[in-house]
Amino acid sequence: MVKVFERVGKWWKKQGRRFREWKAKNTIEHWRRNDFIHVGVGLVALFLGFFLQSTVLMVFGFFVFYIGLIYYAYDETVEYLGISEEFWRAFFNLRQKEGVEDP
């Protein structure tokens, strides 16, 4: 029984490490590709919340719209300044160095 728990624990730890690696690699691309979608969905939710008098929908719309604007501004700034994608990857993933095992 102990061996089963050890195997499950190793498997669980391995899955967590895989997820963190995937997340670190794909989060930036996800938001950069979808910034206009976030702005659009946020505006629609904001206006629907206003007309339906739904506070929850308005708050959701505001945050989604705001996130979309932040990432759109990030895209434009990177393009204007000519900052490379590798720099931003290194900046956002300082702790994710190659060869470093999770504790």
Gaussian input, Z-matrix of N, CA and C with variables (Angstrom, degrees):
# hf/3-21g

backbone

0 1
 N
 C     1     B1
 C     2     B2     1     A1
 N     3     B3     2     A2     1     D1
 C     4     B4     3     A3     2     D2
 C     5     B5     4     A4     3     D3
 N     6     B6     5     A5     4     D4
 C     7     B7     6     A6     5     D5
 C     8     B8     7     A7     6     D6
 N     9     B9     8     A8     7     D7
 C    10    B10     9     A9     8     D8
 C    11    B11    10    A10     9     D9
 N    12    B12    11    A11    10    D10
 C    13    B13    12    A12    11    D11
 C    14    B14    13    A13    12    D12
 N    15    B15    14    A14    13    D13
 C    16    B16    15    A15    14    D14
 C    17    B17    16    A16    15    D15
 N    18    B18    17    A17    16    D16
 C    19    B19    18    A18    17    D17
 C    20    B20    19    A19    18    D18
 N    21    B21    20    A20    19    D19
 C    22    B22    21    A21    20    D20
 C    23    B23    22    A22    21    D21
 N    24    B24    23    A23    22    D22
 C    25    B25    24    A24    23    D23
 C    26    B26    25    A25    24    D24
 N    27    B27    26    A26    25    D25
 C    28    B28    27    A27    26    D26
 C    29    B29    28    A28    27    D27
 N    30    B30    29    A29    28    D28
 C    31    B31    30    A30    29    D29
 C    32    B32    31    A31    30    D30
 N    33    B33    32    A32    31    D31
 C    34    B34    33    A33    32    D32
 C    35    B35    34    A34    33    D33
 N    36    B36    35    A35    34    D34
 C    37    B37    36    A36    35    D35
 C    38    B38    37    A37    36    D36
 N    39    B39    38    A38    37    D37
 C    40    B40    39    A39    38    D38
 C    41    B41    40    A40    39    D39
 N    42    B42    41    A41    40    D40
 C    43    B43    42    A42    41    D41
 C    44    B44    43    A43    42    D42
 N    45    B45    44    A44    43    D43
 C    46    B46    45    A45    44    D44
 C    47    B47    46    A46    45    D45
 N    48    B48    47    A47    46    D46
 C    49    B49    48    A48    47    D47
 C    50    B50    49    A49    48    D48
 N    51    B51    50    A50    49    D49
 C    52    B52    51    A51    50    D50
 C    53    B53    52    A52    51    D51
 N    54    B54    53    A53    52    D52
 C    55    B55    54    A54    53    D53
 C    56    B56    55    A55    54    D54
 N    57    B57    56    A56    55    D55
 C    58    B58    57    A57    56    D56
 C    59    B59    58    A58    57    D57
 N    60    B60    59    A59    58    D58
 C    61    B61    60    A60    59    D59
 C    62    B62    61    A61    60    D60
 N    63    B63    62    A62    61    D61
 C    64    B64    63    A63    62    D62
 C    65    B65    64    A64    63    D63
 N    66    B66    65    A65    64    D64
 C    67    B67    66    A66    65    D65
 C    68    B68    67    A67    66    D66
 N    69    B69    68    A68    67    D67
 C    70    B70    69    A69    68    D68
 C    71    B71    70    A70    69    D69
 N    72    B72    71    A71    70    D70
 C    73    B73    72    A72    71    D71
 C    74    B74    73    A73    72    D72
 N    75    B75    74    A74    73    D73
 C    76    B76    75    A75    74    D74
 C    77    B77    76    A76    75    D75
 N    78    B78    77    A77    76    D76
 C    79    B79    78    A78    77    D77
 C    80    B80    79    A79    78    D78
 N    81    B81    80    A80    79    D79
 C    82    B82    81    A81    80    D80
 C    83    B83    82    A82    81    D81
 N    84    B84    83    A83    82    D82
 C    85    B85    84    A84    83    D83
 C    86    B86    85    A85    84    D84
 N    87    B87    86    A86    85    D85
 C    88    B88    87    A87    86    D86
 C    89    B89    88    A88    87    D87
 N    90    B90    89    A89    88    D88
 C    91    B91    90    A90    89    D89
 C    92    B92    91    A91    90    D90
 N    93    B93    92    A92    91    D91
 C    94    B94    93    A93    92    D92
 C    95    B95    94    A94    93    D93
 N    96    B96    95    A95    94    D94
 C    97    B97    96    A96    95    D95
 C    98    B98    97    A97    96    D96
 N    99    B99    98    A98    97    D97
 C   100   B100    99    A99    98    D98
 C   101   B101   100   A100    99    D99
 N   102   B102   101   A101   100   D100
 C   103   B103   102   A102   101   D101
 C   104   B104   103   A103   102   D102
 N   105   B105   104   A104   103   D103
 C   106   B106   105   A105   104   D104
 C   107   B107   106   A106   105   D105
 N   108   B108   107   A107   106   D106
 C   109   B109   108   A108   107   D107
 C   110   B110   109   A109   108   D108
 N   111   B111   110   A110   109   D109
 C   112   B112   111   A111   110   D110
 C   113   B113   112   A112   111   D111
 N   114   B114   113   A113   112   D112
 C   115   B115   114   A114   113   D113
 C   116   B116   115   A115   114   D114
 N   117   B117   116   A116   115   D115
 C   118   B118   117   A117   116   D116
 C   119   B119   118   A118   117   D117
 N   120   B120   119   A119   118   D118
 C   121   B121   120   A120   119   D119
 C   122   B122   121   A121   120   D120
 N   123   B123   122   A122   121   D121
 C   124   B124   123   A123   122   D122
 C   125   B125   124   A124   123   D123
 N   126   B126   125   A125   124   D124
 C   127   B127   126   A126   125   D125
 C   128   B128   127   A127   126   D126
 N   129   B129   128   A128   127   D127
 C   130   B130   129   A129   128   D128
 C   131   B131   130   A130   129   D129
 N   132   B132   131   A131   130   D130
 C   133   B133   132   A132   131   D131
 C   134   B134   133   A133   132   D132
 N   135   B135   134   A134   133   D133
 C   136   B136   135   A135   134   D134
 C   137   B137   136   A136   135   D135
 N   138   B138   137   A137   136   D136
 C   139   B139   138   A138   137   D137
 C   140   B140   139   A139   138   D138
 N   141   B141   140   A140   139   D139
 C   142   B142   141   A141   140   D140
 C   143   B143   142   A142   141   D141
 N   144   B144   143   A143   142   D142
 C   145   B145   144   A144   143   D143
 C   146   B146   145   A145   144   D144
 N   147   B147   146   A146   145   D145
 C   148   B148   147   A147   146   D146
 C   149   B149   148   A148   147   D147
 N   150   B150   149   A149   148   D148
 C   151   B151   150   A150   149   D149
 C   152   B152   151   A151   150   D150
 N   153   B153   152   A152   151   D151
 C   154   B154   153   A153   152   D152
 C   155   B155   154   A154   153   D153
 N   156   B156   155   A155   154   D154
 C   157   B157   156   A156   155   D155
 C   158   B158   157   A157   156   D156
 N   159   B159   158   A158   157   D157
 C   160   B160   159   A159   158   D158
 C   161   B161   160   A160   159   D159
 N   162   B162   161   A161   160   D160
 C   163   B163   162   A162   161   D161
 C   164   B164   163   A163   162   D162
 N   165   B165   164   A164   163   D163
 C   166   B166   165   A165   164   D164
 C   167   B167   166   A166   165   D165
 N   168   B168   167   A167   166   D166
 C   169   B169   168   A168   167   D167
 C   170   B170   169   A169   168   D168
 N   171   B171   170   A170   169   D169
 C   172   B172   171   A171   170   D170
 C   173   B173   172   A172   171   D171
 N   174   B174   173   A173   172   D172
 C   175   B175   174   A174   173   D173
 C   176   B176   175   A175   174   D174
 N   177   B177   176   A176   175   D175
 C   178   B178   177   A177   176   D176
 C   179   B179   178   A178   177   D177
 N   180   B180   179   A179   178   D178
 C   181   B181   180   A180   179   D179
 C   182   B182   181   A181   180   D180
 N   183   B183   182   A182   181   D181
 C   184   B184   183   A183   182   D182
 C   185   B185   184   A184   183   D183
 N   186   B186   185   A185   184   D184
 C   187   B187   186   A186   185   D185
 C   188   B188   187   A187   186   D186
 N   189   B189   188   A188   187   D187
 C   190   B190   189   A189   188   D188
 C   191   B191   190   A190   189   D189
 N   192   B192   191   A191   190   D190
 C   193   B193   192   A192   191   D191
 C   194   B194   193   A193   192   D192
 N   195   B195   194   A194   193   D193
 C   196   B196   195   A195   194   D194
 C   197   B197   196   A196   195   D195
 N   198   B198   197   A197   196   D196
 C   199   B199   198   A198   197   D197
 C   200   B200   199   A199   198   D198
 N   201   B201   200   A200   199   D199
 C   202   B202   201   A201   200   D200
 C   203   B203   202   A202   201   D201
 N   204   B204   203   A203   202   D202
 C   205   B205   204   A204   203   D203
 C   206   B206   205   A205   204   D204
 N   207   B207   206   A206   205   D205
 C   208   B208   207   A207   206   D206
 C   209   B209   208   A208   207   D207
 N   210   B210   209   A209   208   D208
 C   211   B211   210   A210   209   D209
 C   212   B212   211   A211   210   D210
 N   213   B213   212   A212   211   D211
 C   214   B214   213   A213   212   D212
 C   215   B215   214   A214   213   D213
 N   216   B216   215   A215   214   D214
 C   217   B217   216   A216   215   D215
 C   218   B218   217   A217   216   D216
 N   219   B219   218   A218   217   D217
 C   220   B220   219   A219   218   D218
 C   221   B221   220   A220   219   D219
 N   222   B222   221   A221   220   D220
 C   223   B223   222   A222   221   D221
 C   224   B224   223   A223   222   D222
 N   225   B225   224   A224   223   D223
 C   226   B226   225   A225   224   D224
 C   227   B227   226   A226   225   D225
 N   228   B228   227   A227   226   D226
 C   229   B229   228   A228   227   D227
 C   230   B230   229   A229   228   D228
 N   231   B231   230   A230   229   D229
 C   232   B232   231   A231   230   D230
 C   233   B233   232   A232   231   D231
 N   234   B234   233   A233   232   D232
 C   235   B235   234   A234   233   D233
 C   236   B236   235   A235   234   D234
 N   237   B237   236   A236   235   D235
 C   238   B238   237   A237   236   D236
 C   239   B239   238   A238   237   D237
 N   240   B240   239   A239   238   D238
 C   241   B241   240   A240   239   D239
 C   242   B242   241   A241   240   D240
 N   243   B243   242   A242   241   D241
 C   244   B244   243   A243   242   D242
 C   245   B245   244   A244   243   D243
 N   246   B246   245   A245   244   D244
 C   247   B247   246   A246   245   D245
 C   248   B248   247   A247   246   D246
 N   249   B249   248   A248   247   D247
 C   250   B250   249   A249   248   D248
 C   251   B251   250   A250   249   D249
 N   252   B252   251   A251   250   D250
 C   253   B253   252   A252   251   D251
 C   254   B254   253   A253   252   D252
 N   255   B255   254   A254   253   D253
 C   256   B256   255   A255   254   D254
 C   257   B257   256   A256   255   D255
 N   258   B258   257   A257   256   D256
 C   259   B259   258   A258   257   D257
 C   260   B260   259   A259   258   D258
 N   261   B261   260   A260   259   D259
 C   262   B262   261   A261   260   D260
 C   263   B263   262   A262   261   D261
 N   264   B264   263   A263   262   D262
 C   265   B265   264   A264   263   D263
 C   266   B266   265   A265   264   D264
 N   267   B267   266   A266   265   D265
 C   268   B268   267   A267   266   D266
 C   269   B269   268   A268   267   D267
 N   270   B270   269   A269   268   D268
 C   271   B271   270   A270   269   D269
 C   272   B272   271   A271   270   D270
 N   273   B273   272   A272   271   D271
 C   274   B274   273   A273   272   D272
 C   275   B275   274   A274   273   D273
 N   276   B276   275   A275   274   D274
 C   277   B277   276   A276   275   D275
 C   278   B278   277   A277   276   D276
 N   279   B279   278   A278   277   D277
 C   280   B280   279   A279   278   D278
 C   281   B281   280   A280   279   D279
 N   282   B282   281   A281   280   D280
 C   283   B283   282   A282   281   D281
 C   284   B284   283   A283   282   D282
 N   285   B285   284   A284   283   D283
 C   286   B286   285   A285   284   D284
 C   287   B287   286   A286   285   D285
 N   288   B288   287   A287   286   D286
 C   289   B289   288   A288   287   D287
 C   290   B290   289   A289   288   D288
 N   291   B291   290   A290   289   D289
 C   292   B292   291   A291   290   D290
 C   293   B293   292   A292   291   D291
 N   294   B294   293   A293   292   D292
 C   295   B295   294   A294   293   D293
 C   296   B296   295   A295   294   D294
 N   297   B297   296   A296   295   D295
 C   298   B298   297   A297   296   D296
 C   299   B299   298   A298   297   D297
 N   300   B300   299   A299   298   D298
 C   301   B301   300   A300   299   D299
 C   302   B302   301   A301   300   D300
 N   303   B303   302   A302   301   D301
 C   304   B304   303   A303   302   D302
 C   305   B305   304   A304   303   D303
 N   306   B306   305   A305   304   D304
 C   307   B307   306   A306   305   D305
 C   308   B308   307   A307   306   D306

   B1=1.4528
   B2=1.5303
   B3=1.3266
   B4=1.4640
   B5=1.5208
   B6=1.3231
   B7=1.4640
   B8=1.5226
   B9=1.3270
   B10=1.4656
   B11=1.5179
   B12=1.3315
   B13=1.4570
   B14=1.5297
   B15=1.3239
   B16=1.4621
   B17=1.5290
   B18=1.3330
   B19=1.4763
   B20=1.5231
   B21=1.3278
   B22=1.4676
   B23=1.5267
   B24=1.3234
   B25=1.4669
   B26=1.5154
   B27=1.3305
   B28=1.4736
   B29=1.5152
   B30=1.3509
   B31=1.4589
   B32=1.5321
   B33=1.3452
   B34=1.4623
   B35=1.5342
   B36=1.3249
   B37=1.4621
   B38=1.5312
   B39=1.3378
   B40=1.4630
   B41=1.5239
   B42=1.3374
   B43=1.4555
   B44=1.5297
   B45=1.3303
   B46=1.4625
   B47=1.5135
   B48=1.3217
   B49=1.4572
   B50=1.5289
   B51=1.3470
   B52=1.4689
   B53=1.5241
   B54=1.3412
   B55=1.4572
   B56=1.5258
   B57=1.3345
   B58=1.4685
   B59=1.5255
   B60=1.3348
   B61=1.4636
   B62=1.5219
   B63=1.3418
   B64=1.4621
   B65=1.5288
   B66=1.3265
   B67=1.4598
   B68=1.5237
   B69=1.3229
   B70=1.4645
   B71=1.5194
   B72=1.3197
   B73=1.4530
   B74=1.5241
   B75=1.3342
   B76=1.4531
   B77=1.5204
   B78=1.3144
   B79=1.4613
   B80=1.5199
   B81=1.3178
   B82=1.4576
   B83=1.5296
   B84=1.3416
   B85=1.4587
   B86=1.5253
   B87=1.3167
   B88=1.4685
   B89=1.5190
   B90=1.3279
   B91=1.4602
   B92=1.5153
   B93=1.3175
   B94=1.4622
   B95=1.5127
   B96=1.3249
   B97=1.4577
   B98=1.5158
   B99=1.3106
   B100=1.4611
   B101=1.5204
   B102=1.3306
   B103=1.4595
   B104=1.5255
   B105=1.3380
   B106=1.4664
   B107=1.5177
   B108=1.3199
   B109=1.4659
   B110=1.5237
   B111=1.3304
   B112=1.4635
   B113=1.5283
   B114=1.3203
   B115=1.4655
   B116=1.5281
   B117=1.3314
   B118=1.4642
   B119=1.5126
   B120=1.3245
   B121=1.4648
   B122=1.5255
   B123=1.3230
   B124=1.4624
   B125=1.5191
   B126=1.3308
   B127=1.4680
   B128=1.5247
   B129=1.3245
   B130=1.4647
   B131=1.5246
   B132=1.3308
   B133=1.4661
   B134=1.5270
   B135=1.3294
   B136=1.4680
   B137=1.5245
   B138=1.3289
   B139=1.4694
   B140=1.5286
   B141=1.3334
   B142=1.4611
   B143=1.5278
   B144=1.3088
   B145=1.4545
   B146=1.5177
   B147=1.3349
   B148=1.4663
   B149=1.5276
   B150=1.3389
   B151=1.4647
   B152=1.5230
   B153=1.3269
   B154=1.4620
   B155=1.5257
   B156=1.3097
   B157=1.4629
   B158=1.5316
   B159=1.3325
   B160=1.4575
   B161=1.5265
   B162=1.2975
   B163=1.4567
   B164=1.5304
   B165=1.3105
   B166=1.4630
   B167=1.5249
   B168=1.3149
   B169=1.4651
   B170=1.5238
   B171=1.3263
   B172=1.4656
   B173=1.5250
   B174=1.3252
   B175=1.4665
   B176=1.5262
   B177=1.3302
   B178=1.4621
   B179=1.5264
   B180=1.3176
   B181=1.4617
   B182=1.5157
   B183=1.3217
   B184=1.4618
   B185=1.5239
   B186=1.3407
   B187=1.4644
   B188=1.5245
   B189=1.3161
   B190=1.4627
   B191=1.5309
   B192=1.3241
   B193=1.4555
   B194=1.5297
   B195=1.3163
   B196=1.4608
   B197=1.5231
   B198=1.3318
   B199=1.4645
   B200=1.5237
   B201=1.3290
   B202=1.4621
   B203=1.5160
   B204=1.3315
   B205=1.4669
   B206=1.5255
   B207=1.3157
   B208=1.4622
   B209=1.5215
   B210=1.3152
   B211=1.4640
   B212=1.5191
   B213=1.3338
   B214=1.4579
   B215=1.5316
   B216=1.3237
   B217=1.4678
   B218=1.5223
   B219=1.3284
   B220=1.4602
   B221=1.5268
   B222=1.3323
   B223=1.4648
   B224=1.5198
   B225=1.3195
   B226=1.4630
   B227=1.5290
   B228=1.3141
   B229=1.4619
   B230=1.5185
   B231=1.3203
   B232=1.4611
   B233=1.5224
   B234=1.3257
   B235=1.4643
   B236=1.5295
   B237=1.3216
   B238=1.4607
   B239=1.5315
   B240=1.3395
   B241=1.4612
   B242=1.5274
   B243=1.3164
   B244=1.4536
   B245=1.5166
   B246=1.3196
   B247=1.4614
   B248=1.5204
   B249=1.3138
   B250=1.4628
   B251=1.5271
   B252=1.3191
   B253=1.4605
   B254=1.5323
   B255=1.3285
   B256=1.4561
   B257=1.5272
   B258=1.3319
   B259=1.4655
   B260=1.5279
   B261=1.3495
   B262=1.4582
   B263=1.5194
   B264=1.3325
   B265=1.4644
   B266=1.5293
   B267=1.3217
   B268=1.4647
   B269=1.5257
   B270=1.3268
   B271=1.4594
   B272=1.5293
   B273=1.3376
   B274=1.4631
   B275=1.5194
   B276=1.3126
   B277=1.4640
   B278=1.5187
   B279=1.3206
   B280=1.4578
   B281=1.5264
   B282=1.3073
   B283=1.4567
   B284=1.5168
   B285=1.3296
   B286=1.4636
   B287=1.5262
   B288=1.3108
   B289=1.4621
   B290=1.5201
   B291=1.2935
   B292=1.4597
   B293=1.5240
   B294=1.3230
   B295=1.4547
   B296=1.5108
   B297=1.3314
   B298=1.4595
   B299=1.5189
   B300=1.3248
   B301=1.4595
   B302=1.5252
   B303=1.3136
   B304=1.4570
   B305=1.5241
   B306=1.3211
   B307=1.4787
   B308=1.5226
   A1=110.81
   A2=115.43
   A3=119.81
   A4=110.37
   A5=116.44
   A6=120.16
   A7=111.21
   A8=117.23
   A9=120.92
   A10=109.64
   A11=117.25
   A12=120.62
   A13=111.32
   A14=116.73
   A15=119.64
   A16=111.02
   A17=115.90
   A18=119.46
   A19=111.47
   A20=116.47
   A21=120.26
   A22=110.07
   A23=116.83
   A24=120.06
   A25=112.11
   A26=117.56
   A27=120.53
   A28=110.94
   A29=116.53
   A30=120.56
   A31=110.61
   A32=116.19
   A33=121.19
   A34=110.52
   A35=116.60
   A36=121.07
   A37=110.40
   A38=116.21
   A39=120.90
   A40=111.02
   A41=118.04
   A42=121.54
   A43=110.67
   A44=116.54
   A45=120.16
   A46=111.67
   A47=117.26
   A48=121.16
   A49=110.64
   A50=116.19
   A51=119.71
   A52=111.19
   A53=117.01
   A54=120.37
   A55=111.23
   A56=117.13
   A57=119.42
   A58=111.14
   A59=117.29
   A60=119.92
   A61=110.93
   A62=116.77
   A63=120.97
   A64=110.66
   A65=116.24
   A66=121.03
   A67=110.83
   A68=116.94
   A69=120.28
   A70=110.79
   A71=117.10
   A72=120.71
   A73=112.21
   A74=118.41
   A75=121.04
   A76=116.07
   A77=118.99
   A78=120.06
   A79=111.90
   A80=117.51
   A81=120.78
   A82=110.44
   A83=116.73
   A84=119.66
   A85=111.39
   A86=116.67
   A87=119.61
   A88=110.88
   A89=116.50
   A90=118.77
   A91=111.52
   A92=118.28
   A93=119.91
   A94=111.44
   A95=117.97
   A96=120.42
   A97=111.96
   A98=116.84
   A99=120.30
   A100=114.09
   A101=118.98
   A102=118.52
   A103=111.77
   A104=118.62
   A105=119.66
   A106=111.46
   A107=116.90
   A108=119.62
   A109=109.57
   A110=116.88
   A111=119.88
   A112=111.06
   A113=116.68
   A114=119.84
   A115=109.74
   A116=116.95
   A117=120.67
   A118=112.90
   A119=116.86
   A120=120.67
   A121=109.83
   A122=116.53
   A123=119.83
   A124=112.34
   A125=116.45
   A126=119.44
   A127=111.71
   A128=116.95
   A129=120.07
   A130=110.27
   A131=117.04
   A132=120.16
   A133=111.00
   A134=116.44
   A135=120.11
   A136=111.26
   A137=116.65
   A138=119.81
   A139=112.35
   A140=117.10
   A141=118.72
   A142=110.65
   A143=117.08
   A144=120.63
   A145=112.04
   A146=115.75
   A147=119.41
   A148=110.94
   A149=116.54
   A150=119.12
   A151=112.63
   A152=117.48
   A153=120.37
   A154=111.70
   A155=116.65
   A156=124.02
   A157=111.38
   A158=114.04
   A159=120.91
   A160=108.78
   A161=116.36
   A162=121.56
   A163=111.31
   A164=116.56
   A165=120.79
   A166=110.31
   A167=117.25
   A168=121.33
   A169=110.92
   A170=117.44
   A171=119.71
   A172=111.39
   A173=117.58
   A174=120.88
   A175=110.19
   A176=117.15
   A177=121.05
   A178=110.38
   A179=117.35
   A180=121.65
   A181=112.03
   A182=116.56
   A183=119.98
   A184=111.03
   A185=116.71
   A186=119.37
   A187=112.41
   A188=117.62
   A189=119.83
   A190=109.80
   A191=117.34
   A192=122.21
   A193=110.54
   A194=116.43
   A195=121.78
   A196=111.19
   A197=117.41
   A198=121.47
   A199=109.99
   A200=117.02
   A201=120.37
   A202=112.00
   A203=117.27
   A204=120.56
   A205=111.83
   A206=116.62
   A207=119.82
   A208=110.56
   A209=116.15
   A210=118.24
   A211=112.14
   A212=118.33
   A213=119.88
   A214=109.51
   A215=116.56
   A216=119.94
   A217=110.58
   A218=117.04
   A219=121.22
   A220=110.29
   A221=117.37
   A222=121.72
   A223=111.64
   A224=116.01
   A225=120.35
   A226=110.94
   A227=117.13
   A228=120.80
   A229=110.93
   A230=116.58
   A231=120.73
   A232=110.14
   A233=116.23
   A234=119.77
   A235=111.20
   A236=116.99
   A237=120.85
   A238=111.52
   A239=116.38
   A240=120.37
   A241=112.94
   A242=116.77
   A243=120.36
   A244=113.08
   A245=116.93
   A246=120.85
   A247=107.96
   A248=116.14
   A249=120.21
   A250=111.25
   A251=114.53
   A252=121.11
   A253=110.87
   A254=116.76
   A255=120.04
   A256=111.44
   A257=116.84
   A258=119.85
   A259=110.76
   A260=116.37
   A261=119.21
   A262=111.34
   A263=116.64
   A264=119.29
   A265=110.52
   A266=116.17
   A267=120.37
   A268=110.54
   A269=116.72
   A270=120.91
   A271=111.22
   A272=117.02
   A273=120.28
   A274=113.26
   A275=118.17
   A276=121.42
   A277=111.55
   A278=117.43
   A279=120.10
   A280=112.18
   A281=117.03
   A282=120.39
   A283=112.52
   A284=117.89
   A285=121.31
   A286=110.04
   A287=116.00
   A288=120.47
   A289=109.83
   A290=115.12
   A291=119.62
   A292=109.88
   A293=114.62
   A294=120.23
   A295=115.08
   A296=118.41
   A297=121.01
   A298=108.32
   A299=116.99
   A300=122.05
   A301=109.91
   A302=115.44
   A303=120.41
   A304=109.18
   A305=117.13
   A306=119.16
   A307=111.42
   D1=-37.87
   D2=179.78
   D3=-64.18
   D4=-38.96
   D5=179.39
   D6=-63.52
   D7=-36.47
   D8=177.83
   D9=-62.98
   D10=-45.75
   D11=179.33
   D12=-63.98
   D13=-37.30
   D14=177.67
   D15=-64.61
   D16=-43.83
   D17=178.28
   D18=-62.56
   D19=-45.06
   D20=179.28
   D21=-62.16
   D22=-40.88
   D23=178.71
   D24=-63.39
   D25=-42.86
   D26=177.81
   D27=-64.63
   D28=-42.79
   D29=179.28
   D30=-62.13
   D31=-44.01
   D32=-178.69
   D33=-62.82
   D34=-42.62
   D35=179.40
   D36=-64.21
   D37=-41.09
   D38=178.56
   D39=-62.84
   D40=-42.10
   D41=179.49
   D42=-64.92
   D43=-39.79
   D44=178.57
   D45=-63.67
   D46=-41.28
   D47=178.36
   D48=-65.11
   D49=-42.73
   D50=177.30
   D51=-60.56
   D52=-43.19
   D53=-179.54
   D54=-63.88
   D55=-43.46
   D56=179.89
   D57=-63.74
   D58=-38.76
   D59=177.41
   D60=-65.27
   D61=-44.59
   D62=179.03
   D63=-62.19
   D64=-43.74
   D65=-178.27
   D66=-63.63
   D67=-43.81
   D68=-179.91
   D69=-63.72
   D70=-33.12
   D71=-177.44
   D72=-80.56
   D73=-33.68
   D74=-169.37
   D75=-106.24
   D76=-10.69
   D77=-175.96
   D78=-64.97
   D79=-45.89
   D80=-177.40
   D81=-63.39
   D82=-44.47
   D83=-178.98
   D84=-64.27
   D85=-38.69
   D86=179.93
   D87=-59.08
   D88=-49.40
   D89=-177.09
   D90=-70.54
   D91=-35.52
   D92=-179.21
   D93=-67.50
   D94=-37.13
   D95=179.97
   D96=-71.39
   D97=-30.07
   D98=-168.98
   D99=-111.78
   D100=22.13
   D101=-175.68
   D102=-66.95
   D103=-37.87
   D104=178.29
   D105=-70.37
   D106=-32.81
   D107=176.49
   D108=-65.11
   D109=-41.29
   D110=178.66
   D111=-64.17
   D112=-41.63
   D113=178.96
   D114=-62.52
   D115=-45.88
   D116=-178.94
   D117=-64.56
   D118=-48.09
   D119=-179.93
   D120=-63.37
   D121=-39.53
   D122=178.93
   D123=-63.29
   D124=-43.26
   D125=178.71
   D126=-65.04
   D127=-43.60
   D128=178.99
   D129=-61.82
   D130=-45.63
   D131=179.44
   D132=-64.75
   D133=-38.10
   D134=179.19
   D135=-63.15
   D136=-47.81
   D137=-179.76
   D138=-69.66
   D139=-38.82
   D140=175.68
   D141=-62.38
   D142=-42.31
   D143=177.58
   D144=-62.27
   D145=-37.62
   D146=178.76
   D147=-66.58
   D148=-46.98
   D149=-177.03
   D150=-73.87
   D151=-31.11
   D152=178.22
   D153=-90.28
   D154=-0.69
   D155=-179.52
   D156=55.10
   D157=48.94
   D158=179.30
   D159=-111.69
   D160=110.70
   D161=-178.70
   D162=-64.09
   D163=-41.22
   D164=-179.17
   D165=-61.29
   D166=-45.05
   D167=179.74
   D168=-65.65
   D169=-38.62
   D170=178.07
   D171=-65.58
   D172=-43.09
   D173=179.45
   D174=-64.75
   D175=-44.62
   D176=177.11
   D177=-58.99
   D178=-47.42
   D179=-179.80
   D180=-61.59
   D181=-41.17
   D182=179.74
   D183=-61.78
   D184=-46.96
   D185=-177.69
   D186=-67.31
   D187=-40.96
   D188=179.27
   D189=-66.05
   D190=-42.25
   D191=177.49
   D192=-61.60
   D193=-44.74
   D194=-178.63
   D195=-64.04
   D196=-42.94
   D197=177.79
   D198=-62.07
   D199=-43.32
   D200=177.80
   D201=-60.07
   D202=-41.61
   D203=178.75
   D204=-65.69
   D205=-39.87
   D206=179.35
   D207=-61.04
   D208=-46.67
   D209=-177.86
   D210=-73.45
   D211=-28.97
   D212=173.85
   D213=-66.12
   D214=-43.24
   D215=177.73
   D216=-63.83
   D217=-37.57
   D218=176.84
   D219=-60.90
   D220=-46.47
   D221=178.36
   D222=-58.32
   D223=-48.04
   D224=-177.38
   D225=-65.62
   D226=-38.58
   D227=179.38
   D228=-65.50
   D229=-44.64
   D230=179.41
   D231=-61.66
   D232=-43.38
   D233=-179.58
   D234=-66.88
   D235=-42.34
   D236=-178.40
   D237=-66.01
   D238=-44.14
   D239=-177.34
   D240=-81.66
   D241=-14.96
   D242=-179.69
   D243=72.41
   D244=28.53
   D245=179.29
   D246=-76.52
   D247=134.77
   D248=-176.05
   D249=-76.50
   D250=153.74
   D251=177.91
   D252=-64.00
   D253=-33.79
   D254=-179.78
   D255=-63.63
   D256=-36.36
   D257=177.50
   D258=-61.81
   D259=-46.93
   D260=-178.30
   D261=-67.13
   D262=-36.71
   D263=176.38
   D264=-60.21
   D265=-46.03
   D266=179.48
   D267=-64.78
   D268=-38.53
   D269=-178.78
   D270=-65.53
   D271=-44.49
   D272=-177.49
   D273=-80.49
   D274=-18.26
   D275=-176.07
   D276=-118.77
   D277=43.89
   D278=-177.14
   D279=-60.35
   D280=-36.21
   D281=-176.64
   D282=-82.12
   D283=-14.17
   D284=-175.65
   D285=-95.48
   D286=68.45
   D287=-179.64
   D288=-87.91
   D289=149.74
   D290=-179.90
   D291=-67.72
   D292=137.12
   D293=177.35
   D294=85.13
   D295=-2.94
   D296=179.59
   D297=-94.54
   D298=120.93
   D299=-179.40
   D300=-83.29
   D301=148.20
   D302=174.02
   D303=-69.95
   D304=144.52
   D305=179.42
   D306=-68.42

